[in-house]
Amino acid sequence: MKGNTLSRKRSAVAARLAAVLCALALAVGVAAGPAAPALAAAPVGSATALSATGVLEVAPLASLGGGNGFRQTSAAEVALPLPTTPVLTAGALNAEVDAGRARSSAVDVRTRLELVGLPFDLNAELVEARCDDGAGGVTLAGARIAGHEVALRPAPGTGVEVPGVASVVLNDQRRNGDGSLTVTAVVVEVANLQRIEIASATCARGAAEEQTPTPSATPTPSDAPTTTTTRVAGTSASSGGPAKAPRPTPVAGHLAVTG
């Protein structure tokens, strides 16, 4: 009986949430469509500060693809879906990509999820995802979820229990089919109806630079071989044995007589 009551409550919350999201989607002129469980795999070397899929679609903001060297972009004063009734606000969104690395961030993130029927909030001074040479991590500075502090650098795949029908994953890391890695700092998913991603970065491990061996110098042959012989004092060059002492030569002379 208790399980049936809890199931009915969750179903009611989900239905109310769907109605609110549909209303918001119509208010901003976005047609409600089938739920998209996840964003499409990002290309190598991409970064997106904020995006949402599902009943309410939010095109990627502060988003870059790779392939053209170092680039960066930003957006300021974001309020979604409407400035008058924002569910999510951010002071600034940033993204940058370069060969083998990507980074994205959202500054001063504030949510009002109670507007869509979720009894928790998510606030942070900084939400950042980074990916470098096929490895990544996140930074959540001053972050609180449902009133609880969040680790500055949570481990990959850290799940946060929240009431209702939502799930929150911190430092979500997924290996794509092409071998690249996508790191998303915060993923909020609501009853398979809505998915919000804050700060996502994709990169691939850089190809190892092939080291071309430097050929060693090849000696140039001379016309005739040259042999160097070092003679050691007291030896004969011909026999290799001890050399004969020279015959003494008498010298004529007088010895001085003293006394």
Secondary structure, DSSP 8 states (H G I E B T S, - for coil): -HHHHHHHHHHHHHHHHHHHHHHHHHHTT-------SS-----SSEEEEEEEEESS-EEEEEEE-SSSSSEEEEEEEEEES-SSS-SEEEEEEEEEEETTEEEEEEEEEEE-GGGGT-S--EEEEEEEEEEETTEEEEEEET-EETTEE--SS--TTEEE--SSSEEEEEEEEEE-TTS-EEEEEEEEEETTTEEEEEEEEEE-------------------SS--------TTB-TTTSSB-----------------
